[in-house]
Amino acid sequence: PYLRARLLLRTVEFDPNVRTMDTEFLTDMMDFNDKIELCEGPETLDILRITNEEAIGELYAQFEMLFIQDDYKAAAETLAKVKFLLQTRERIEVQNEAIIRTSD
């Protein structure tokens, strides 16, 4: 869905690359990533995974609504947030592997 959304922005000749990001969102992301790093058990990590996946779903829905409303700037900003959450998904998986290794 992420690459498709970028392509949709390009089809309306809007640059999907966002150069500035909402400071509050970035702070929240740093805090969330700290929680991932400090996570020592699979149960807590599962909660963080679910939270992250729900946020991705909500942002994709926002993107769709904004795109339909021709608010391409806000759609691109929303998509930039999705990119951060997709990277967070990868961090969660890396932490999960680390937890598994230490529990063996």
C-alpha positions in Angstrom: 0.0 0.0 0.0 2.8 2.4 0.7 4.4 2.3 -2.8 0.9 2.5 -4.3 0.1 5.6 -2.3 3.3 7.2 -3.4 2.4 6.4 -7.0 -1.0 7.9 -6.6 0.5 11.2 -5.5 2.8 11.1 -8.5 -0.1 10.5 -10.9 -1.5 13.9 -9.8 2.0 15.4 -10.2 2.5 15.9 -6.5 5.9 15.2 -5.0 5.4 12.6 -2.2 8.6 13.5 -0.5 8.0 15.5 2.7 10.9 17.7 3.8 9.5 18.7 7.2 7.8 16.6 9.8 5.4 17.3 12.7 7.6 17.7 15.8 5.1 16.1 18.1 4.9 13.0 15.8 8.7 12.7 15.8 8.8 12.9 19.6 6.1 10.3 19.9 8.1 8.0 17.5 11.3 8.4 19.5 9.4 7.5 22.7 7.8 4.5 21.0 11.1 3.3 19.6 12.6 3.6 23.1 9.8 1.4 24.4 10.7 -1.2 21.7 14.4 -1.1 22.6 13.7 -1.5 26.3 11.2 -4.3 25.7 12.3 -7.6 27.3 9.3 -9.8 26.8 7.3 -11.1 23.9 4.0 -10.1 25.5 4.9 -6.4 25.8 6.4 -6.5 22.3 3.1 -7.9 21.0 1.2 -5.0 22.5 3.6 -2.6 20.8 3.3 -4.5 17.5 -0.5 -4.3 17.6 -0.4 -0.6 18.5 1.9 0.1 15.5 -0.2 -1.9 13.1 -3.4 -0.1 14.2 -1.6 3.2 13.6 -0.5 2.2 10.2 -4.1 1.2 9.3 -5.5 4.5 10.6 -2.9 6.5 8.6 -3.7 4.6 5.4 -7.4 5.4 5.9 -6.5 9.1 6.5 -4.3 9.1 3.4 -7.2 7.8 1.3 -9.6 10.4 2.7 -7.2 13.2 2.1 -6.3 12.0 -1.4 -10.0 11.8 -2.3 -10.4 15.4 -1.0 -7.5 16.5 -3.2 -5.5 17.6 -0.1 -2.3 16.2 -1.5 0.0 18.1 0.8 -1.7 16.6 3.9 -1.8 13.2 2.2 1.9 13.3 1.6 2.5 14.3 5.2 0.4 11.3 6.3 2.3 9.0 4.0 5.6 10.2 5.5 4.2 9.2 8.9 3.4 5.8 7.5 7.0 5.4 6.4 8.2 6.0 10.0 5.7 3.4 11.2 6.9 0.9 8.6 10.4 1.4 9.8 9.1 0.9 13.4 7.6 -2.4 12.2 11.1 -3.5 11.2 12.5 -2.5 14.6 9.9 -4.5 16.4 10.9 -7.6 14.4 14.6 -7.0 15.2 13.8 -6.7 18.9 11.6 -9.8 18.7 14.6 -11.8 17.3 16.8 -10.5 20.0 14.3 -11.6 22.7 14.1 -15.0 21.1 17.9 -15.4 21.0 18.2 -14.4 24.7 15.5 -16.7 25.8 17.2 -19.8 24.3 
